[in-house]
Amino acid sequence: ADCWVGGWTPEICCSAPGAKGNPLCWDSVFTFDRCCTETEEGIQFDLRRRNFVADMVRRGATVHFDIRHVSGGRTGAVASRALSARSTVLRVPSTQVFSLKSVHAAVIEASRQNSCDAHAVLGLGLALERVNPSSVLADWIKLLPLTFANVLWFSARQL
């Protein structure tokens, strides 16, 4: 049987926060371990997440965690070494930060006219980045869990 039918994807099932990914994906046949760590699609998704972190480091980020599956445990960010209470876990150069300053002027203006709060402005800015073919953020937006922020996952029709 195939894990990735009926609209289920590694992006939906393997990256959700919590133990063993998104619990809505699994039953007695389709499990996190089988689908996310043993299928080509699950392995490729994990590789894309690892490459994302490696690319951040190449661009100057300080990263002291790995994004990976832990057998019998949780999925997500795992410390790559012992860290003290005040250690830096993630530091990225300003070119890798998406903030209110990054949001396109048209989105800022429309958000101001509609009295949107900062969270909505950022969400709308990321939604615009998602459909922008020249965006440097589009690749990593696809790696975020669907539950990260619902504004990132508008359907193509809604966008």
C-alpha positions in Angstrom: 0.0 0.0 0.0 1.2 3.5 -0.8 1.5 6.1 2.0 1.0 9.1 -0.3 -2.4 8.8 -1.8 -5.6 10.7 -1.3 -3.9 14.1 -0.8 -1.6 12.9 2.0 2.0 14.2 1.6 5.2 14.2 3.7 4.7 17.9 4.1 1.4 17.3 5.7 2.3 14.2 7.7 6.0 14.2 8.5 6.6 17.7 9.6 3.8 18.5 12.0 4.9 19.3 15.5 4.7 16.6 18.1 5.6 13.0 18.4 5.6 11.1 15.2 4.3 13.9 13.0 0.6 14.6 12.3 -1.5 12.0 14.1 -4.3 12.4 11.6 -2.2 10.6 9.0 -1.6 7.4 10.8 -3.4 4.1 11.4 -2.3 0.5 11.9 -1.1 0.2 8.3 0.3 3.7 7.6 2.7 4.7 10.4 5.1 7.6 10.8 8.1 5.2 10.8 6.9 3.4 7.7 5.9 6.4 5.7 8.3 9.2 6.8 11.5 7.2 7.2 11.1 4.2 4.8 9.5 5.7 1.6 11.3 7.5 -1.1 9.0 10.6 -0.6 9.6 10.7 3.2 13.3 10.3 2.8 13.4 13.0 0.1 11.4 15.4 2.3 13.8 14.8 5.2 16.7 15.4 2.9 15.2 18.7 1.7 14.8 19.8 5.4 18.4 18.9 6.1 19.6 20.7 3.0 17.6 23.8 4.1 19.6 23.9 7.3 22.9 23.3 5.5 22.1 26.2 3.1 21.4 28.5 6.1 24.8 27.7 7.5 26.5 28.3 4.1 24.9 31.7 4.1 26.3 32.6 7.5 23.8 31.2 10.0 24.8 29.7 13.3 22.7 26.5 13.8 23.1 24.2 16.8 20.2 21.9 16.0 19.3 19.3 13.4 15.9 18.8 11.8 15.4 15.1 11.8 13.3 12.2 12.8 14.2 10.5 16.1 13.2 6.8 16.1 10.6 6.2 18.8 10.4 9.9 19.6 9.7 13.3 18.2 10.2 14.8 14.9 11.6 18.3 14.4 14.5 20.3 15.8 16.9 18.3 17.9 20.0 19.7 19.6 23.1 18.8 17.7 25.3 19.1 20.8 24.9 19.7 24.6 23.9 23.3 25.1 24.2 25.5 28.2 21.2 27.6 29.3 22.4 30.7 27.5 23.7 29.1 24.3 22.8 30.3 20.8 20.6 27.8 19.1 20.0 29.7 15.9 21.4 32.9 14.6 20.9 34.0 11.0 22.2 37.0 9.1 19.7 39.7 8.3 19.4 38.6 4.7 17.8 35.4 5.9 15.2 37.1 8.1 11.6 37.7 7.1 10.1 40.6 9.1 7.6 43.4 8.7 10.4 45.2 6.8 10.4 42.4 4.2 6.7 42.6 3.4 5.9 44.1 -0.1 4.6 47.7 0.1 1.3 46.8 -1.6 0.6 44.3 1.2 1.6 46.8 3.9 -0.8 49.4 2.4 -3.7 47.0 2.0 -3.1 45.7 5.6 -3.1 49.3 6.9 -6.4 50.1 5.1 -8.0 47.0 6.7 -6.5 47.5 10.1 -4.6 44.1 10.1 -2.4 43.3 13.0 1.3 42.5 12.6 0.7 38.7 12.6 -1.7 39.0 9.7 0.7 41.4 7.8 3.5 38.8 8.1 1.2 36.0 7.1 0.0 37.9 4.0 3.5 38.8 3.2 4.5 35.1 3.3 1.5 34.1 1.3 2.6 36.6 -1.4 6.2 35.1 -1.2 4.7 31.6 -1.7 3.3 32.5 -5.1 6.2 34.7 -6.2 8.4 32.6 -8.6 11.5 34.8 -7.8 11.1 34.5 -4.1 14.2 33.3 -2.1 11.7 32.1 0.6 9.5 29.9 -1.5 11.6 26.8 -1.0 11.7 27.0 2.8 8.0 27.9 3.1 7.3 24.5 1.6 9.2 22.9 4.5 7.1 24.5 7.3 4.5 22.3 8.9 1.0 22.9 7.7 0.0 23.7 11.2 2.7 26.5 11.4 0.4 29.2 10.2 -2.8 28.6 8.2 -2.2 31.7 6.1 0.8 30.0 4.4 -1.5 27.2 3.1 -4.2 29.0 1.2 -5.2 26.9 -1.8 -4.0 28.1 -5.2 -7.6 29.3 -5.9 -7.7 31.4 -2.7 -4.4 33.0 -3.5 
